[in-house]
Amino acid sequence: YASFPNNGTYVKPYFYTKVVDQNGRVLLENKADSHTAMTAETAKVMNSLLSYAASSGTGTPANFGSTEVAGKTGTTSKDYDRWFAGYTAYYTGVVWYGYDYNKTVVYGGANPAAVTWKKVMSKVHNGMPYKSLSKPSGLVTAEYCFDSGMLPTENCPNKATGSFMPDGVPTETCTMHTAPVVD
C-alpha cells in the first residue's frame, strides 16, 4: 500500500538507516532499494478509490480528521479475521485482528482493526500538518454494469457509476445480460 501515496514507487522496507559509533563514524548503512511498481496515474486512481473507501465506506472508523486517510477493510469467512490496511501521505500501516486458529472475532460496533489503526495513527500524526493524497486529474464519470464492467443496457440488474481514466471508460455494451427471447 505504501506505493500508492508514493506515486507508484515501491521502496523495500528496511529496519534501520544508519548505525554510528560514539565518534559518529558510520558502522552500518542501509540504502533504500526502490523500483516503479505502477504508473503515477494508477497510484493516484488508487488514492482516489481508497480514500473514498475510508471516508464513505467500511473504512470510515479509521479516520482521525487531522489528515486524509485511505484504506480498505477485510474480513474472512465467519469473521475469523478482521483487517484494515491504510495509509496517509506520511505513513502506511496494517492491523490484523484474529486468533492463531480459526475462531470468530467477536466485537461490538466498528471493525476493531480499523478502530485500532485510528488509535495508533492519530498519535503518530499528532502535530503534523494536514496533507492530501495526490489524485488524478481528468477522471471521467460513467455508468457501467456492475457484473460485467461493460456499458449497461436496460437488461442489466446491477448498474453503478464509477470514475475512470479517459482511456479506461467502458466502450462495449454488456453481453452478460440480454432480453429473453419469446417465441
Number of C-alpha atoms within 10 A of each C-alpha: 19 21 19 29 24 18 22 21 18 17 15 11 10 10 6 10 10 11 12 11 9 6 6 8 9 11 9 12 11 11 11 11 10 12 12 13 15 14 12 20 17 17 24 21 20 23 27 18 17 22 26 18 18 24 17 11 14 18 28 23 21 31 23 17 10 14 18 18 30 28 29 22 22 16 14 11 9 10 16 17 19 20 21 28 21 27 27 23 19 18 14 18 15 17 18 18 17 17 11 7 7 12 12 15 16 10 9 7 8 13 22 21 24 29 19 18 23 22 14 13 20 18 10 12 16 10 9 11 9 13 13 15 21 19 20 17 10 10 16 13 13 13 16 23 23 17 15 16 18 19 19 24 17 10 15 19 11 11 19 12 11 14 16 16 15 11 9 10 19 17 11 10 15 21 14 14 16 11 9 7 5 4 3
